């Protein structure tokens, strides 16, 4: 087999990126809860399904992408130091982009700084064996949410209160606390999602048998953890209602959606029962494991089904080739639309723009605009050092 030949793209992985992006679109556009005619709150479809799970899928796919990119660079002849240089530059560019566009939309917890730092930290795990990375990722996701809870309680309130910017570099202690522990995407735990992505990237994702096992195993784990979380939480609903001062009838909506008007689950951080919450963005043990299992399910299912869809599969995968462009683009345009258009109109506008981009990228087989810029600036498009010098002269 010619190791220098370019392998075919994993269409299901690209489509999973699209699913993550659409899920984050929904979470940023639609309300996570609604009030019924009798006054009690209930979660919306977005609050019950997309919230929390889409961003975790995005992070797991970051680990998959890192593994695939590293493999691609090595195949092209890049040395290990050059590979790590490309990865470090890529991480820095994404983090800088996040700091630049974060202040434009403070209504959304922009993930790009954390995403970039994840790319900076994860290369340390690339040399681990396939078995070791699976063990490390599993232990990380099991242990870190338990260690995180008392630390988050001890530092409660020590957050930036806004998306990270360059000015926050003047208060590095607070910035680190926010990014690692107290913020919306605490890397102390979320690194585990990236490690899981590396482990998935080491599997034979192109194999239908592997994809089927991932989909089935992930679904079983997702359903089990969700059921376990709700069963455990049902035993202390009165405790939750008293701690956050809401009617007992609203506890279910709060636990599902993660928040209600002027209400969050932060007062429960001091209680060890917090780890059982099946709540999006709670960083509880149960939801961490559940969201990770959902991500595995989505990647396995997409990789199993999308390659069978022909042109539809190419279209879905095409839009998934521009996750950075789509994510950054919707962060910038949402404030321009939200004061003038209803949520459903914004949703369809973003879907139409995504579809147009998907058609273009699917049939041209190119990458998104921001993806291209990052690739060029990071040096991923350059010739490996020494390649030109070692080539025989033309005759």
Order of alpha helices (4+ residues) and beta strands (2+ residues): alpha-beta-beta-alpha-alpha-alpha-alpha-alpha-alpha-alpha-alpha-alpha-beta-beta-alpha-alpha-alpha-alpha-alpha-alpha
